[in-house]
C-alpha cells in the first residue's frame, strides 16, 4: 500500500528511525516548517527574515550533523564502519 514494503523494512527498521529523526528535526530549518516555529513567530514576534538570516544555517548544520551521527552510530553498532561486518 505504501512506498516501502513492510516485509522488506520491518516496523523497527533503521529506515523508519531515520525518517522519524528527519521529520522531527527538519522543520526547524525553516521557521514555518514546524508548529513550534509558528508559535515562536506569534508569541515572540520573530520575523521570518530574521530567523532565516540568524538561525536557518545553524539549524541545517545541526540537522545534517544529526543524520551523520545517526548513520555513524548504526555503522559502529553493526560493525560495518570499517568493512568488518561478517555476512
Order of alpha helices (4+ residues) and beta strands (2+ residues): alpha-alpha-alpha-alpha
